[in-house]
């Protein structure tokens, strides 16, 4: 089993502030020891209808604008700002990535050539966008499959296979709620994805929106290579995702525990390990007659 890889999903938890985004990168890399950070890229005018753009935010307390469209615009970084985020990631030694929600965003982020691009559950049936990525982006394409039927999953994988890109794909088990009750996490979906698509795609991951870190350990034990969690500096901050996010010490503990558990998932390389030999010589009862006969 390969070592688990931890993605600190910053998303829009930077609150539209580049200084906060830089701090999130630095903390994820140096304190939490995560493997990657992930932002989001949306073009609100493309993604939303005129009615949706002009409507009020469904939870006004979390809104950064007079309308939902203005709220989304406030939280967006342009492609040059993403280029700066990518540079900061290189500076701090952590992988940069971004979720893309629409074709314009996919084009912009493709120009940065990140190691992987994530497709959120909401956009995994946007086949014009997926087709563009298949033809123009050479890195890995990661997919969350929350709120997606099994027939739709098959449709996505076949689409990738037809374009020779399925072996660049990672499928993430995911339940699209914020936060998700433990009874709705459904870790068995990791096993189903591995059984159904394990030979057809590159890997399987887990994107969690639950509370705590115990579930993620179980996800990795079940074979999820990539473990993605929302990440914030303060869970009480204004915004929809903060409540379902890990603060720095939570992400640090998660990364530590995942790697400790991974090291333990092995067979003994010999009947008696080196660490056991002193104890065996001191404590192990062996029938004297049998020992003499063996000698």
C-alpha positions in Angstrom: 0.0 0.0 0.0 1.3 3.4 -0.9 1.7 6.1 1.7 -1.4 8.3 2.1 -1.3 11.9 0.7 -3.0 14.7 2.5 -4.7 17.6 0.7 -5.5 20.7 2.8 -8.5 22.1 0.9 -8.3 25.8 1.4 -11.1 26.4 -1.1 -12.4 29.9 -0.4 -11.5 29.9 3.3 -9.0 32.7 2.6 -12.0 35.1 2.6 -10.8 36.7 -0.6 -7.6 37.9 1.1 -4.2 36.9 -0.4 -2.4 37.4 2.9 -4.6 34.9 4.6 -4.2 32.5 1.6 -0.4 32.8 2.0 -0.6 32.0 5.7 -2.8 29.0 5.0 -0.2 27.7 2.6 2.6 28.3 5.0 0.8 26.6 7.9 -0.4 23.6 5.9 3.2 23.1 4.7 5.4 23.8 7.7 3.2 23.0 10.7 0.7 20.5 9.4 3.1 18.7 7.0 0.3 18.3 4.4 1.3 17.1 0.9 -0.8 19.6 -1.1 -3.2 22.5 -0.8 -6.2 23.1 -3.0 -8.0 26.3 -3.9 -11.1 26.8 -6.0 -11.5 28.7 -9.3 -14.9 29.8 -10.6 -16.2 32.2 -13.2 -19.5 33.3 -11.5 -20.9 34.9 -14.7 -20.5 31.6 -16.5 -21.4 29.3 -13.7 -24.6 31.1 -12.5 -27.7 32.1 -14.3 -28.7 35.8 -14.2 -31.3 34.9 -11.7 -28.9 33.0 -9.5 -26.3 35.8 -9.8 -28.8 38.5 -8.7 -30.4 36.4 -5.9 -29.4 37.0 -2.3 -27.1 34.6 -0.6 -29.1 31.7 1.0 -27.4 32.4 4.3 -26.9 36.2 4.5 -24.7 35.9 7.6 -22.0 34.2 5.4 -22.3 36.6 2.4 -19.5 38.9 1.2 -21.8 40.7 -1.2 -25.3 42.1 -1.8 -26.1 39.2 -4.1 -24.9 35.6 -4.4 -23.0 36.6 -7.5 -21.3 39.5 -5.8 -20.4 37.1 -2.9 -18.8 34.6 -5.3 -16.9 37.4 -7.1 -15.5 38.7 -3.8 -14.0 35.3 -3.0 -12.4 34.8 -6.4 -8.7 35.2 -7.2 -7.8 35.8 -10.8 -5.3 33.7 -12.8 -2.4 35.9 -11.9 -3.2 35.6 -8.2 -3.3 31.9 -8.7 0.1 32.1 -10.3 1.3 33.8 -7.1 -0.3 31.1 -4.9 1.5 28.5 -7.0 4.8 30.3 -6.4 4.2 30.5 -2.7 3.5 26.8 -2.7 6.9 26.2 -4.4 8.5 28.4 -1.8 7.0 26.4 1.1 7.6 23.0 -0.5 3.9 22.0 -0.9 2.0 21.0 -4.1 -0.4 23.6 -5.5 -3.8 22.6 -6.9 -7.2 24.0 -7.7 -10.7 22.8 -8.2 -12.2 24.2 -11.5 -16.0 24.6 -11.7 -16.4 25.8 -15.3 -14.8 25.8 -18.7 -13.2 29.3 -18.4 -11.7 28.4 -15.0 -10.4 25.1 -16.5 -8.7 27.0 -19.3 -7.1 29.5 -16.9 -5.8 26.9 -14.5 -4.5 24.7 -17.3 -2.2 27.5 -18.3 -0.5 27.1 -14.9 0.2 23.4 -15.4 -0.4 22.3 -11.8 0.4 18.7 -10.7 -3.3 17.9 -10.6 -6.7 19.6 -11.2 -9.7 18.7 -9.1 -13.3 18.4 -10.5 -15.8 19.1 -7.7 -18.9 16.9 -7.4 -21.1 19.7 -8.7 -19.2 19.9 -12.0 -18.2 16.3 -12.7 -20.8 16.0 -15.5 -19.7 19.1 -17.3 -18.4 17.1 -20.3 -17.4 20.2 -22.4 -15.0 21.2 -19.5 -13.8 17.6 -19.1 -13.2 17.3 -22.8 -11.1 20.5 -22.8 -9.0 19.1 -19.9 -8.5 15.7 -21.6 -7.2 17.4 -24.7 -5.2 20.3 -23.2 -4.1 19.4 -19.7 -1.4 16.7 -19.1 -1.6 16.3 -15.3 -3.8 14.2 -13.1 -7.5 14.9 -13.1 -9.2 14.2 -9.7 -12.9 13.8 -9.4 -15.2 13.9 -6.3 -18.3 11.8 -6.8 -20.6 13.2 -4.2 -24.2 13.5 -5.2 -23.4 11.4 -8.3 -25.3 8.2 -9.3 -23.4 5.0 -10.1 -24.5 5.3 -13.7 -23.1 8.8 -13.9 -19.8 7.5 -12.4 -19.6 4.9 -15.2 -20.4 7.6 -17.7 -17.5 9.8 -16.4 -15.0 6.9 -16.5 -16.0 5.8 -20.0 -15.7 9.4 -21.2 -12.1 9.4 -19.9 -11.3 6.0 -21.3 -12.5 7.0 -24.7 -10.0 9.9 -24.6 -7.1 7.8 -23.2 -7.2 9.7 -19.8 -8.7 7.2 -17.3 -5.3 6.2 -16.0 -4.7 9.9 -15.1 -7.9 10.0 -13.0 -8.4 9.7 -9.3 -12.0 9.1 -7.9 -12.8 10.4 -4.5 -15.6 8.9 -2.3 -17.5 11.9 -1.0 -20.8 12.9 0.6 -21.8 16.4 -0.4 -22.9 17.9 2.9 -21.4 20.6 5.2 -20.8 19.1 7.8 -21.8 15.4 7.3 -23.1 13.2 10.0 -21.0 10.0 10.6 -23.9 7.8 9.5 -23.8 9.6 6.1 -20.0 9.3 5.5 -20.5 5.8 4.0 -16.8 4.6 4.0 -17.9 1.4 2.2 -18.1 3.5 -1.0 -14.2 3.5 -1.0 -14.3 -0.3 -1.4 -17.0 -0.1 -4.0 -15.0 2.4 -6.1 -11.9 0.3 -5.8 -13.8 -2.9 -6.8 -15.6 -1.2 -9.7 -12.9 1.2 -11.1 -9.7 0.2 -9.4 -8.3 -1.4 -12.6 -9.6 1.4 -14.8 -8.4 4.6 -13.1 -5.2 5.6 -11.4 -6.3 5.7 -7.8 -9.1 6.2 -5.3 -9.3 8.9 -2.7 -11.6 10.2 0.1 -12.9 13.8 0.4 -14.4 14.3 3.9 -16.8 16.9 5.2 -17.3 15.3 8.6 -16.1 16.3 12.1 -12.9 15.1 13.7 -10.2 12.9 12.2 -11.0 9.3 13.1 -13.0 8.7 9.8 -10.0 9.7 7.7 -7.8 7.0 9.4 -10.4 4.4 8.5 -10.6 5.7 4.9 -6.9 5.3 4.4 -7.0 1.8 6.0 -9.7 0.9 3.5 -7.3 1.9 0.6 -8.0 5.6 -0.1 -4.6 7.0 -1.2 -5.6 10.7 -1.2 -7.2 12.2 1.9 -8.7 15.6 1.4 -10.1 17.8 4.2 -11.2 21.4 4.3 -8.7 23.6 6.1 -9.0 26.9 7.9 -7.2 29.0 10.5 -10.4 29.5 12.5 -13.6 27.4 12.4 -15.6 30.4 13.7 -14.8 32.6 10.7 -17.6 33.9 8.4 -18.2 31.5 5.6 -20.0 28.3 4.7 -17.1 25.8 4.8 -15.3 26.8 8.0 -17.5 24.7 10.3 -16.7 21.5 8.3 -12.9 22.4 8.2 -9.9 21.4 10.3 -7.9 24.0 12.1 -4.1 23.7 12.0 -3.7 21.4 15.0 -6.4 19.1 13.7 -4.8 18.8 10.3 -1.3 18.3 11.9 -2.7 15.4 14.0 -4.4 13.9 11.0 -1.3 14.0 8.9 0.8 12.5 11.8 -1.8 9.8 12.5 -2.2 8.8 8.8 1.5 8.3 8.4 1.8 6.4 11.7 -1.1 4.1 10.8 0.4 3.6 7.3 3.7 2.4 8.8 1.8 -0.1 10.9 -0.1 -1.7 8.0 2.5 -4.4 7.1 3.3 -8.0 7.8 6.2 -9.2 9.9 9.4 -9.5 7.8 10.5 -12.4 9.9 8.9 -14.7 12.5 10.6 -12.8 15.3 11.5 -9.1 14.8 14.7 -7.6 16.0 12.7 -5.6 18.6 11.4 -8.9 20.0 14.6 -10.9 20.3 15.7 -9.5 23.6 12.3 -10.1 25.1 12.2 -13.6 23.6 15.5 -14.5 25.2 14.4 -13.1 28.5 10.8 -14.1 28.7 9.8 -16.8 26.2 9.1 -20.2 27.9 10.3 -23.1 25.7 10.0 -26.8 26.6 13.6 -27.8 27.7 13.2 -31.2 26.2 12.0 -29.8 22.8 14.9 -27.3 22.9 17.5 -30.0 23.6 16.1 -32.2 20.8 16.1 -29.3 18.4 19.8 -28.5 19.3 
